[in-house]
Amino acid sequence: MLTLAEVEKLARAAHAAQRDKAGRPYSEHLAAVAEGVRARGGSEEQIAAAWLHDSVEDKALTRAWLEGAELPPSVKEMVLAVTKVPGEELASYTARILATPGALLVKEADLAHNANPARLAVLDEATRIRLTRKYATVRALLGLTDTYKDSV
């Protein structure tokens, strides 16, 4: 099995050329989500899933790679649970997260970092408003009704 350090290294390398909406290295987001999971009491498997949470969706790694990776089945299941499928209804996406053990904590940490006011502040107003609404909708569908809360 891949160690947590190996998963981190792999995720950083896979996303090395990617930037977030503010132009920052995408690995900063991955690190923040992994730390958010850790700070919320997540397991090593949830932290590994946090490092990989956008890898398939962003095509940094393939689904075939994930399926063949030396990772516990639960890590693979969590990564696929939080991976959006093109054209998928939001209700279906959030139901899959809720049905997958451990995935909700990964998504909660992801949403917390995405909704970080400092992170959103550097975006143009239209994008900031659109994303704030989007994240609030997803949080509500997941039953995460508290306001922005991040530990990093």
C-alpha positions as CSV (number, residue, x, y, z in Angstrom):
1,M,0.0,0.0,0.0
2,L,1.1,3.5,-0.7
3,T,2.0,5.5,2.4
4,L,0.4,8.8,3.2
5,A,3.7,10.6,2.3
6,E,3.8,8.8,-1.1
7,V,0.1,9.8,-1.8
8,E,1.0,13.4,-1.0
9,K,4.0,13.3,-3.3
10,L,2.0,11.7,-6.1
11,A,-0.8,14.2,-5.8
12,R,1.5,17.2,-5.7
13,A,3.3,15.8,-8.9
14,A,0.0,15.1,-10.7
15,H,-1.3,18.6,-10.1
16,A,2.1,20.4,-10.5
17,A,1.1,22.3,-13.6
18,Q,-2.4,23.2,-12.3
19,R,-3.4,26.6,-10.7
20,D,-6.5,27.5,-8.8
21,K,-8.9,30.2,-9.9
22,A,-6.7,32.8,-8.2
23,G,-3.6,31.6,-10.0
24,R,-2.1,29.9,-6.9
25,P,-0.4,26.5,-7.2
26,Y,-3.2,23.9,-6.9
27,S,-1.1,21.9,-4.4
28,E,-1.9,24.6,-1.8
29,H,-5.6,23.6,-2.1
30,L,-4.8,19.9,-1.8
31,A,-2.6,20.5,1.3
32,A,-5.3,22.7,2.9
33,V,-8.0,20.1,2.3
34,A,-5.7,17.3,3.7
35,E,-4.9,19.5,6.8
36,G,-8.6,20.3,7.1
37,V,-9.5,16.6,7.2
38,R,-6.7,15.9,9.7
39,A,-7.8,18.8,12.0
40,R,-11.4,17.5,11.9
41,G,-10.2,14.2,13.2
42,G,-10.1,12.3,9.9
43,S,-8.3,9.0,9.5
44,E,-5.2,8.4,7.4
45,E,-7.4,7.0,4.7
46,Q,-9.6,10.2,4.6
47,I,-6.4,12.3,4.5
48,A,-5.1,10.2,1.6
49,A,-8.5,10.7,-0.2
50,A,-8.2,14.5,0.5
51,W,-4.8,14.6,-1.3
52,L,-6.4,12.8,-4.2
53,H,-9.9,14.3,-4.1
54,D,-9.7,16.3,-7.4
55,S,-7.2,14.0,-9.2
56,V,-9.7,12.2,-11.4
57,E,-12.1,15.1,-11.8
58,D,-9.3,17.4,-13.0
59,K,-7.8,14.6,-15.1
60,A,-4.5,14.8,-13.2
61,L,-4.8,11.1,-12.7
62,T,-7.0,8.7,-14.6
63,R,-9.8,6.6,-13.1
64,A,-7.9,3.5,-14.3
65,W,-4.9,4.6,-12.4
66,L,-7.0,5.1,-9.3
67,E,-8.6,1.7,-9.7
68,G,-5.2,0.0,-10.0
69,A,-3.4,2.0,-7.3
70,E,-2.1,0.4,-4.2
71,L,-4.6,2.1,-2.0
72,P,-7.3,0.8,0.4
73,P,-10.7,0.4,-1.3
74,S,-12.1,3.0,1.1
75,V,-9.7,5.7,-0.3
76,K,-10.7,4.9,-3.9
77,E,-14.4,4.9,-2.9
78,M,-14.1,8.3,-1.2
79,V,-12.2,9.8,-4.2
80,L,-14.8,8.6,-6.6
81,A,-17.6,9.8,-4.3
82,V,-16.4,13.4,-4.4
83,T,-15.6,13.3,-8.1
84,K,-18.2,15.1,-10.1
85,V,-19.5,13.4,-13.2
86,P,-20.2,15.6,-16.2
87,G,-23.9,16.4,-16.5
88,E,-24.7,14.8,-13.1
89,E,-27.4,16.4,-11.0
90,L,-26.2,18.0,-7.8
91,A,-28.6,16.0,-5.8
92,S,-27.2,12.7,-7.2
93,Y,-23.6,13.9,-6.5
94,T,-24.3,14.9,-2.9
95,A,-26.3,11.7,-2.3
96,R,-23.3,9.7,-3.4
97,I,-21.0,11.6,-1.0
98,L,-23.5,11.0,1.9
99,A,-23.7,7.2,1.0
100,T,-19.9,6.7,1.0
101,P,-18.3,6.2,4.4
102,G,-15.8,8.9,5.1
103,A,-16.5,11.0,2.0
104,L,-18.5,13.7,3.8
105,L,-15.5,14.8,5.9
106,V,-13.3,15.1,2.8
107,K,-16.0,17.2,1.0
108,E,-16.5,19.3,4.2
109,A,-12.8,20.2,4.3
110,D,-12.8,20.9,0.5
111,L,-15.8,23.2,0.8
112,A,-14.3,25.0,3.8
113,H,-11.1,25.8,1.9
114,N,-13.0,26.7,-1.2
115,A,-15.3,29.1,0.7
116,N,-12.4,30.6,2.7
117,P,-13.2,34.4,2.6
118,A,-9.5,35.3,2.0
119,R,-9.4,32.9,-0.9
120,L,-12.6,34.2,-2.4
121,A,-11.6,37.9,-1.9
122,V,-9.0,37.8,-4.7
123,L,-11.6,36.7,-7.3
124,D,-13.7,39.1,-9.3
125,E,-17.1,39.9,-7.8
126,A,-19.2,37.8,-10.2
127,T,-17.1,34.7,-9.7
128,R,-17.0,35.3,-5.9
129,I,-20.8,35.6,-5.7
130,R,-21.4,32.5,-8.0
131,L,-19.0,30.4,-6.0
132,T,-20.3,31.5,-2.6
133,R,-23.8,30.5,-3.7
134,K,-22.6,27.2,-5.2
135,Y,-20.7,26.2,-2.1
136,A,-23.7,27.2,0.2
137,T,-26.0,25.0,-1.9
138,V,-23.7,22.0,-1.7
139,R,-23.3,22.5,2.0
140,A,-27.0,22.6,2.5
141,L,-27.6,19.4,0.4
142,L,-24.9,17.7,2.5
143,G,-26.5,18.8,5.8
144,L,-23.5,21.0,6.6
145,T,-25.5,24.0,7.7
146,D,-23.0,25.8,9.8
147,T,-21.3,28.8,8.2
148,Y,-17.7,29.0,6.9
149,K,-15.4,27.2,9.3
150,D,-11.9,26.3,8.5
151,S,-9.0,25.2,10.7
152,V,-6.2,26.2,8.4
